[in-house]
Amino acid sequence: MMSMQDNNQLQTNSQRRGFKSLLFAALAFSLMTVCVKHLGGRLPVAEILFARSLISLAITRFMLSRVGVSPWGHRKRLLLLRGLLGTAALFCVFDALASLPLATATVLQYTYPTFIALAAWIFLRERIHRRIGIAVLLGWLGITLVLKPEWLGTSFTGYSPLSVSIALSGALFTALAYVCVRELSKQEHQLVIVFYFPLTSVPIALLFLGNQGVLPLGIDWLWILGIGLFTQLGQIWITEGLTLLPAATAGSIGYFQVLFATLWGVLLFAEPVDGWFVIGALMVLGATLISFRSRQENIQNQPT
């Protein structure tokens, strides 16, 4: 019979693996953003989404065949809902990036951990511990300082209310998709959850693409391949992380993606770093550590 100490150690190791998975997911998604940025808006959003989904669909189907798991799953309606929410989120995020400044769109997108905490509380009955709430708020403030959006201290007067609404809708759809993943992970194989995302995205992207497709040229193919590969890795890691960690905790760890993206901006696009970046980076790191430590303490205090 497993002792309380052994059980706590097993759960702690599981949480650490979830933390690492979410950290790798943040890195992969940030690299995907670099690839999108290099495309420079030369291709329609629907075409980028279609290419990304097609690559992910092929890779996931191959991985499922290797492990001998049926791709169709058990909770098909919820799997399709997760795919629809994820697709809607990507459309909103890409549209926001095209119509708003990058910093503003990114900050608005990263309000999703707050939505995750609320949605997980409503639909999954996950408690919102005080530390998680502090971590979410601290991380959001840190992101604001790191990205220094143009609207900091001002209003949205210079931006289309529709564009701002689309960006916030992307954050909401992202949160709801992650909550679906959390619920699906109780019964479905991780790769099945990943598989339904591109399975849903491909026909929807084709529907929106119509006759507006643009033939990629030269290095564009490399960036498209990068979008597909990095998104695939990110989806696998984030699905694993959401399986091992509560949705609210996982959402606060996701703040690391903004730090990675900002670092790529410095290294690849010569974007400056100042004191605000340093302060914001420390706040984001602190938010992540608070959420992870809170989860570990809850595990250690659980009765056998």
ABEGO torsion letter per residue (X at the ends): XBBAAAAAAAAAAAAAAAAAAAAAAAAAAAAAAAAAAAAGGABBAAAAAAAAAAAAAAAAAAAAAAAGBBAAEABAAAAAAAAAAAAAAAAAAAAAAAABBAAAAAAAAAAAAAAAAAAAAAAAGBBBBAAAAAAAAAAAAAAAAAAGBAABGBBAAABBAAAAAAAAAAAAAAAAAAAAAAAAAAABBAAAAAAAAAAAAAAAAAAAAEAABBBBBEAAAAAAAAAAAAAAAAAAAAAAAAAABBAAAAAAAAAAAAAAAAAAAAAAAGBBBBAAAAAAAAAAAAAAAAAAAAAAAAAAABBX
